[in-house]
Amino acid sequence: MRVQCCILSFMLCCSAFQWEGVLAKEAPGKPNVVILFIDDLGYGDLACFGNTRIPTPHIDSLALHGVRCTMSYITNPPCSPSRCALMTGMYAQRFGKSGMARGLPIPTDHPTLAELMRDAGYVTGQIGKWDIGSEGQGPHQRGFMEVAQDPPGTQYIRQTQDGRKAYLTDLNGDSMVEFVDRNAGHPFFLYFSPLAVHSKVKETPQPYRDRIPGGQGTAYEGAVVAVDDAVGKLLTALRKHGIENNTLIMLTGDNGANIEEGGMSEPYRGGKGKHTQQEGWVHTPTVIQWPQKVSAGEVYTGLMGTIDFYATAAAAAGIALPKKCDGKNLLPFFVTATKGDAHDYLFWHNADPTDAPRRNIYAVRWKQWRLIKAEGEWTLYDLLQDPKEEQDVADTHADVVKNMVTHYDEFVNSLPPLKPSANYKGGGKVPKGWGWQIGTGGVFPAVQ
């Protein structure tokens, strides 16, 4: 163990020399940026979004001291395209990715958010699930300088370096603390994407289930509690170093709730699995905190998406955006919770004939309306009056349907040909082992 610790210390010292050229560009006062991207987190899974059973005090704290966003969406379900859209700041269909299409390369002529931040003088770190890009486009190759390695084990129960068994979400939370402790002296970008609360949550340790009121918590509920604890570890580390006020934190899910596992989408219907055509699959809970910069305790009801995290992080860091970017800077909307939509329209066009049919979705959001094509016919729902989408009002609002279809067609006509999932296998990987993979964050050219 002593030898291994010495080796890790040597690697970290070496990395300091490797980063010298990057960190030389660092400007005083740059904020840290943290994205917490939780797998399959449902709109109704958090206490601050109405869940009355699952205690999530640390995420609730983010909402109390930040902005709770109630109309926030992922634009490319399911998990792999959702992550690609987040990390590129654009609709994944812009580079042909529709449906899962796991293993399809992300663009090499467009910087990932990690590359953008790295080239602006940030130390970049990644913890958890990747599932982005093709083989050879892992987190380290696409801009992340520090990557937490995946220890061996089952889906959630992993073996530590000294042979103990540990819950993966706990290990992920500890990794966040390690990253903050190591990099608190200069600006950093941390992307935390735990496997939780993904499928097969039956491995959730009993102590987490016992914290549900009455001690009768399900494995899923316990998994959400564990994620909240990990967020608590992050906040404690930031406060210890006195940098919470200078840290922008954005939390959301990669897609909606896994209903079969026990996830909730209330007050909406739908989610992962058999329910993908309904609102709950793409509508996620989002909380954004930046003390003294973002209004505390506000609720933003405007239309927005995870494609906006890219532009928002860039704006916070004072970085110009590359040409290919669909996302919008959300910060002006959060200063006083300004009314209005960040996007007039959001689109879903997953049309992969080789993918599971339930993943093919054709939909538009505009104002309070959701338009979706089901069995070749457009159906329209007023989400303000009918959040569970039980009453199709297309016949009585033909003008709304016509307008939304026109904009949808314009979006689809702007896309390149979509590339089917069957042509791609595998994809970018997180390195396996213990501790961290340390490097320079790839060899891609600097952003112009």
C-alpha positions as CSV (number, residue, x, y, z in Angstrom):
1,M,0.0,0.0,0.0
2,R,2.8,2.4,0.9
3,V,4.5,1.8,-2.4
4,Q,1.2,2.4,-4.3
5,C,0.7,5.7,-2.4
6,C,4.2,6.8,-3.3
7,I,3.5,6.0,-7.0
8,L,0.3,8.0,-6.9
9,S,2.1,10.9,-5.3
10,F,4.8,10.7,-8.0
11,M,2.1,10.7,-10.7
12,L,0.4,13.8,-9.2
13,C,3.7,15.6,-9.0
14,C,4.4,14.8,-12.6
15,S,1.0,16.0,-13.6
16,A,1.8,19.4,-12.0
17,F,4.6,19.8,-14.5
18,Q,2.3,18.6,-17.3
19,W,-0.3,21.2,-16.4
20,E,2.1,24.1,-16.1
21,G,1.4,25.3,-19.6
22,V,-2.4,25.0,-19.1
23,L,-2.5,26.6,-15.7
24,A,-0.3,29.5,-16.8
25,K,-3.4,30.8,-18.6
26,E,-5.4,30.9,-15.3
27,A,-7.0,34.2,-14.5
28,P,-7.7,35.3,-10.9
29,G,-11.2,34.9,-9.7
30,K,-12.4,32.3,-12.2
31,P,-15.2,30.3,-10.7
32,N,-15.1,26.5,-10.3
33,V,-17.8,24.6,-12.3
34,V,-19.4,21.3,-11.1
35,I,-21.9,19.3,-13.1
36,L,-23.8,16.6,-11.2
37,F,-25.4,14.3,-13.8
38,I,-27.4,11.6,-12.1
39,D,-28.4,8.5,-14.0
40,D,-32.2,8.0,-14.4
41,L,-33.1,10.6,-11.8
42,G,-36.9,11.2,-12.0
43,Y,-38.6,14.5,-11.7
44,G,-40.4,13.4,-8.6
45,D,-37.5,11.7,-6.9
46,L,-36.3,14.7,-4.8
47,A,-37.8,16.3,-1.8
48,C,-37.4,19.8,-3.3
49,F,-39.4,18.6,-6.2
50,G,-42.3,17.2,-4.1
51,N,-41.2,13.8,-3.0
52,T,-42.5,13.3,0.6
53,R,-40.7,10.0,1.3
54,I,-37.0,10.4,0.3
55,P,-34.9,12.8,2.4
56,T,-32.5,14.7,0.1
57,P,-31.3,17.6,2.4
58,H,-28.1,18.3,0.5
59,I,-29.8,18.6,-2.9
60,D,-32.6,20.6,-1.2
61,S,-29.8,22.9,0.1
62,L,-28.7,23.6,-3.5
63,A,-32.3,24.5,-4.3
64,L,-32.6,26.7,-1.2
65,H,-29.5,28.6,-2.0
66,G,-29.9,28.5,-5.8
67,V,-32.6,28.1,-8.5
68,R,-35.0,25.2,-9.0
69,C,-35.7,24.8,-12.7
70,T,-39.1,23.2,-13.3
71,M,-39.1,23.1,-17.1
72,S,-35.7,21.5,-17.8
73,Y,-35.2,18.8,-20.5
74,I,-32.8,16.4,-22.0
75,T,-33.0,16.7,-25.8
76,N,-31.5,13.3,-26.8
77,P,-32.7,10.3,-24.8
78,P,-31.6,7.8,-23.7
79,C,-28.3,7.8,-21.7
80,S,-25.6,7.8,-24.3
81,P,-27.0,10.5,-26.6
82,S,-28.1,12.5,-23.6
83,R,-24.5,12.6,-22.3
84,C,-23.1,13.4,-25.7
85,A,-25.5,16.4,-26.0
86,L,-24.5,17.6,-22.5
87,M,-20.8,17.4,-23.3
88,T,-21.0,19.0,-26.7
89,G,-23.7,21.6,-26.0
90,M,-25.6,20.6,-29.1
91,Y,-28.4,18.3,-30.2
92,A,-26.6,15.0,-30.8
93,Q,-28.5,14.7,-34.1
94,R,-26.2,17.5,-35.4
95,F,-23.5,14.8,-35.8
96,G,-25.9,12.0,-36.8
97,K,-26.6,10.4,-33.3
98,S,-30.2,9.3,-32.9
99,G,-31.5,6.8,-30.4
100,M,-28.8,4.9,-28.5
101,A,-26.1,4.7,-31.3
102,R,-23.6,3.7,-28.6
103,G,-20.1,4.0,-29.9
104,L,-20.7,6.6,-32.5
105,P,-17.9,9.2,-32.5
106,I,-18.5,12.7,-31.2
107,P,-17.1,15.4,-33.4
108,T,-13.3,16.0,-33.3
109,D,-13.7,19.5,-34.8
110,H,-15.8,20.7,-31.9
111,P,-14.4,20.8,-28.3
112,T,-16.1,19.0,-25.5
113,L,-16.9,21.1,-22.5
114,A,-13.9,19.5,-20.8
115,E,-11.6,20.6,-23.7
116,L,-13.1,24.0,-23.6
117,M,-12.5,24.4,-19.9
118,R,-9.0,22.8,-20.0
119,D,-7.9,25.2,-22.7
120,A,-9.1,28.1,-20.6
121,G,-6.8,27.1,-17.7
122,Y,-9.1,24.8,-15.7
123,V,-8.1,21.5,-14.2
124,T,-10.8,19.1,-15.4
125,G,-12.0,16.0,-13.6
126,Q,-14.4,13.2,-14.3
127,I,-16.0,10.7,-12.0
128,G,-18.4,7.9,-12.8
129,K,-20.2,6.7,-16.0
130,W,-18.9,8.0,-19.4
131,D,-20.8,6.3,-22.3
132,I,-19.7,9.1,-24.8
133,G,-18.1,8.7,-28.2
134,S,-16.3,5.9,-29.8
135,E,-13.4,3.6,-28.7
136,G,-10.5,5.9,-28.1
137,Q,-12.8,8.8,-27.1
138,G,-12.8,8.1,-23.4
139,P,-12.8,11.0,-20.8
140,H,-9.0,11.3,-20.7
141,Q,-8.8,11.6,-24.5
142,R,-11.6,14.2,-24.7
143,G,-10.3,16.8,-22.2
144,F,-10.4,15.4,-18.7
145,M,-7.0,15.6,-17.0
146,E,-8.0,13.6,-13.9
147,V,-10.3,10.5,-14.3
148,A,-11.4,8.4,-11.4
149,Q,-10.9,4.7,-12.3
150,D,-13.6,2.1,-11.9
151,P,-12.6,-0.5,-9.3
152,P,-13.7,-4.1,-10.0
153,G,-16.9,-5.7,-8.7
154,T,-20.6,-6.0,-9.5
155,Q,-22.7,-3.1,-10.8
156,Y,-22.7,-1.3,-7.4
157,I,-20.6,-3.3,-5.0
158,R,-16.9,-2.8,-5.7
159,Q,-13.7,-4.0,-4.3
160,T,-11.4,-1.5,-2.7
161,Q,-7.6,-1.6,-3.1
162,D,-7.3,-3.3,0.3
163,G,-9.8,-6.0,-0.5
164,R,-12.9,-4.5,1.2
165,K,-16.3,-4.3,-0.4
166,A,-17.7,-0.8,-0.8
167,Y,-20.8,0.8,-2.4
168,L,-20.0,2.5,-5.6
169,T,-21.9,5.7,-4.9
170,D,-20.0,6.0,-1.6
171,L,-16.7,5.6,-3.5
172,N,-17.8,8.2,-6.1
173,G,-18.6,10.7,-3.3
174,D,-15.2,10.1,-1.8
175,S,-13.6,10.7,-5.2
176,M,-15.3,14.1,-5.4
177,V,-13.7,15.1,-2.0
178,E,-10.3,13.9,-3.2
179,F,-10.6,16.0,-6.4
180,V,-11.6,19.1,-4.5
181,D,-8.9,18.7,-1.9
182,R,-6.3,18.3,-4.6
183,N,-7.4,21.2,-6.8
184,A,-8.9,23.8,-4.4
185,G,-6.1,26.1,-5.1
186,H,-7.0,26.8,-8.8
187,P,-10.1,26.8,-11.0
188,F,-11.5,23.4,-11.7
189,F,-14.3,21.8,-13.8
190,L,-15.7,18.6,-12.2
191,Y,-18.1,16.3,-14.1
192,F,-19.7,13.8,-11.6
193,S,-21.9,11.2,-13.4
194,P,-22.5,8.3,-11.0
195,L,-24.1,5.1,-12.2
196,A,-26.7,5.6,-9.5
197,V,-29.7,5.5,-9.6
198,H,-29.5,3.3,-12.7
199,S,-31.0,-0.2,-13.0
200,K,-30.4,-3.1,-10.6
201,V,-30.5,-0.9,-7.5
202,K,-31.2,-4.0,-5.4
203,E,-27.6,-3.8,-4.2
204,T,-28.3,-0.6,-2.3
205,P,-27.0,-1.2,1.3
206,Q,-29.7,-1.5,4.0
207,P,-28.6,1.5,6.0
208,Y,-29.6,3.8,3.2
209,R,-33.0,2.1,2.9
210,D,-33.5,2.5,6.7
211,R,-33.3,6.3,6.4
212,I,-36.6,6.4,4.7
213,P,-39.2,7.5,7.2
214,G,-40.6,4.4,8.9
215,G,-37.6,2.3,8.0
216,Q,-39.4,0.7,5.1
217,G,-37.5,2.2,2.2
218,T,-37.0,0.5,-1.1
219,A,-33.7,-0.1,-2.7
220,Y,-34.4,2.7,-5.2
221,E,-35.3,5.2,-2.5
222,G,-32.1,4.2,-0.6
223,A,-30.1,4.8,-3.8
224,V,-31.4,8.3,-4.1
225,V,-30.4,8.9,-0.4
226,A,-26.9,7.7,-1.2
227,V,-26.6,10.2,-4.1
228,D,-27.7,13.0,-1.8
229,D,-25.0,11.9,0.7
230,A,-22.4,12.1,-2.1
231,V,-23.6,15.7,-2.9
232,G,-23.2,16.4,0.8
233,K,-19.6,15.3,0.7
234,L,-19.0,17.7,-2.2
235,L,-20.5,20.6,-0.3
236,T,-18.5,19.9,2.8
237,A,-15.3,19.8,0.8
238,L,-16.1,23.1,-0.9
239,R,-16.9,24.7,2.4
240,K,-13.8,23.4,4.1
241,H,-11.7,25.2,1.4
242,G,-13.9,28.3,1.5
243,I,-14.8,28.0,-2.2
244,E,-18.5,27.2,-2.2
245,N,-19.4,30.8,-3.0
246,N,-17.1,30.7,-6.1
247,T,-18.5,27.4,-7.4
248,L,-21.2,27.1,-10.0
249,I,-23.1,23.8,-9.4
250,M,-25.6,22.3,-11.9
251,L,-27.5,19.2,-11.0
252,T,-29.9,17.2,-13.2
253,G,-30.6,13.7,-14.6
254,D,-29.5,12.1,-17.8
255,N,-33.1,11.1,-18.5
256,G,-36.3,10.5,-16.6
257,A,-37.2,8.0,-13.9
258,N,-36.8,4.3,-14.2
259,I,-40.4,3.4,-13.3
260,E,-39.9,-0.3,-13.0
261,E,-37.1,0.3,-10.4
262,G,-39.3,2.6,-8.4
263,G,-38.5,6.0,-9.8
264,M,-41.1,8.8,-9.9
265,S,-42.0,11.4,-12.5
266,E,-44.8,13.1,-10.6
267,P,-46.7,15.3,-11.5
268,Y,-46.0,13.9,-15.0
269,R,-46.2,10.4,-16.4
270,G,-43.7,8.2,-18.1
271,G,-40.0,7.6,-17.8
272,K,-37.5,4.9,-18.8
273,G,-38.5,1.5,-20.1
274,K,-42.0,1.0,-21.4
275,H,-43.0,4.6,-20.8
276,T,-40.7,6.5,-23.0
277,Q,-43.3,8.3,-25.2
278,Q,-44.6,10.3,-22.2
279,E,-43.3,13.5,-20.7
280,G,-41.5,11.9,-17.8
281,W,-38.8,10.4,-20.0
282,V,-37.3,13.7,-21.0
283,H,-38.4,16.1,-18.2
284,T,-35.8,16.1,-15.4
285,P,-35.4,17.9,-12.1
286,T,-32.7,20.6,-12.3
287,V,-31.1,22.7,-9.6
288,I,-28.4,25.4,-10.1
289,Q,-26.5,27.1,-7.4
290,W,-23.9,29.8,-7.5
291,P,-24.0,31.8,-4.3
292,Q,-23.9,35.6,-4.6
293,K,-24.2,35.2,-8.4
294,V,-27.5,33.3,-8.8
295,S,-30.6,34.4,-6.9
296,A,-31.3,32.1,-3.9
297,G,-34.6,30.3,-3.4
298,E,-36.0,31.2,-6.8
299,V,-38.0,29.0,-9.2
300,Y,-37.3,29.3,-13.0
301,T,-40.2,28.1,-15.1
302,G,-38.7,28.8,-18.5
303,L,-38.0,26.2,-21.2
304,M,-34.4,25.1,-21.0
305,G,-32.3,21.9,-21.5
306,T,-29.0,20.2,-20.5
307,I,-27.6,21.5,-23.9
308,D,-27.5,24.8,-22.0
309,F,-25.0,23.7,-19.4
310,Y,-22.1,24.0,-21.9
311,A,-22.9,27.6,-22.7
312,T,-23.6,28.5,-19.1
313,A,-20.3,27.0,-17.9
314,A,-18.5,28.9,-20.6
315,A,-20.1,32.2,-19.7
316,A,-19.3,31.7,-16.0
317,A,-15.6,31.1,-17.0
318,G,-15.5,34.0,-19.5
319,I,-14.9,31.7,-22.5
320,A,-16.2,32.4,-26.0
321,L,-18.4,29.7,-27.5
322,P,-17.3,27.7,-30.5
323,K,-19.5,28.0,-33.6
324,K,-21.4,24.8,-33.2
325,C,-23.5,25.2,-30.1
326,D,-27.2,24.9,-29.6
327,G,-27.2,25.8,-25.9
328,K,-27.9,29.1,-24.3
329,N,-26.3,30.9,-21.4
330,L,-28.8,30.5,-18.6
331,L,-27.1,32.9,-16.1
332,P,-29.1,36.0,-17.2
333,F,-32.3,34.1,-16.4
334,F,-31.1,33.2,-12.9
335,V,-29.9,36.5,-11.6
336,T,-33.5,37.4,-10.7
337,A,-35.2,34.3,-12.0
338,T,-36.2,36.4,-15.1
339,K,-39.4,35.3,-16.8
340,G,-39.2,33.9,-20.3
341,D,-37.9,30.8,-22.0
342,A,-34.2,30.2,-22.7
343,H,-35.5,28.4,-25.8
344,D,-38.7,29.1,-27.7
345,Y,-38.8,25.5,-28.9
346,L,-37.1,22.2,-28.0
347,F,-37.1,19.3,-30.3
348,W,-36.8,15.5,-30.2
349,H,-36.1,13.6,-33.3
350,N,-34.9,10.1,-32.5
351,A,-35.5,8.1,-35.7
352,D,-33.3,5.1,-35.7
353,P,-34.9,2.1,-37.4
354,T,-32.3,-0.3,-35.9
355,D,-32.9,0.9,-32.3
356,A,-35.7,-0.2,-29.9
357,P,-39.0,1.3,-31.2
358,R,-39.7,2.8,-27.8
359,R,-36.6,5.0,-28.1
360,N,-37.8,6.6,-31.4
361,I,-39.5,9.8,-30.3
362,Y,-40.7,12.7,-32.4
363,A,-41.8,15.7,-30.3
364,V,-41.8,19.4,-29.8
365,R,-42.1,21.7,-26.7
366,W,-43.4,25.3,-27.0
367,K,-44.8,27.4,-24.3
368,Q,-47.2,25.1,-22.3
369,W,-47.6,22.7,-25.2
370,R,-46.2,19.3,-25.9
371,L,-46.7,17.9,-29.4
372,I,-45.8,14.3,-30.1
373,K,-46.2,11.9,-33.0
374,A,-47.8,8.6,-32.0
375,E,-48.5,5.9,-34.6
376,G,-48.1,8.5,-37.4
377,E,-50.5,11.1,-35.9
378,W,-49.6,14.3,-34.0
379,T,-51.1,14.5,-30.6
380,L,-51.1,17.7,-28.5
381,Y,-51.2,18.2,-24.8
382,D,-51.4,21.3,-22.6
383,L,-49.0,20.4,-19.8
384,L,-50.2,23.2,-17.5
385,Q,-53.7,21.9,-17.5
386,D,-53.0,18.3,-18.2
387,P,-49.5,17.3,-16.9
388,K,-50.3,13.6,-17.2
389,E,-51.2,13.9,-20.9
390,E,-54.6,12.3,-20.7
391,Q,-56.4,14.6,-23.1
392,D,-55.3,15.1,-26.7
393,V,-56.4,18.6,-27.8
394,A,-54.9,18.6,-31.3
395,D,-58.4,18.9,-32.9
396,T,-59.3,22.0,-30.9
397,H,-55.9,23.8,-31.4
398,A,-55.1,23.2,-35.0
399,D,-53.2,26.5,-35.2
400,V,-50.9,25.4,-32.4
401,V,-50.2,22.1,-34.1
402,K,-49.5,23.7,-37.4
403,N,-47.0,26.1,-35.9
404,M,-45.2,23.4,-33.9
405,V,-45.0,21.0,-36.9
406,T,-43.6,23.8,-39.1
407,H,-40.8,24.5,-36.6
408,Y,-40.2,20.8,-36.1
409,D,-39.8,20.2,-39.9
410,E,-37.4,23.1,-40.1
411,F,-35.3,21.5,-37.4
412,V,-35.3,18.1,-39.0
413,N,-34.4,19.6,-42.4
414,S,-31.3,21.2,-40.8
415,L,-29.9,17.8,-39.7
416,P,-27.4,15.6,-41.5
417,P,-28.4,12.0,-42.2
418,L,-28.8,10.0,-38.9
419,K,-26.4,7.1,-38.4
420,P,-28.0,3.8,-37.2
421,S,-27.0,2.2,-33.9
422,A,-26.2,-1.1,-35.6
423,N,-23.1,0.4,-37.2
424,Y,-21.4,1.1,-33.9
425,K,-20.1,-1.1,-31.1
426,G,-18.6,-0.3,-27.7
427,G,-17.6,3.3,-27.1
428,G,-15.5,5.5,-24.9
429,K,-14.5,3.9,-21.6
430,V,-13.5,4.9,-18.1
431,P,-10.2,3.3,-17.1
432,K,-10.3,0.4,-14.7
433,G,-8.4,0.1,-11.5
434,W,-8.0,2.1,-8.2
435,G,-7.4,5.8,-7.7
436,W,-7.0,8.2,-10.5
437,Q,-5.7,8.3,-14.1
438,I,-3.7,11.5,-14.3
439,G,-2.7,13.2,-17.6
440,T,-3.0,16.3,-19.7
441,G,-6.5,15.7,-20.9
442,G,-5.9,14.5,-24.5
443,V,-4.0,15.9,-27.4
444,F,-6.8,17.7,-29.2
445,P,-6.0,21.2,-30.5
446,A,-6.8,24.3,-28.5
447,V,-10.1,26.1,-29.1
448,Q,-9.7,29.0,-31.6
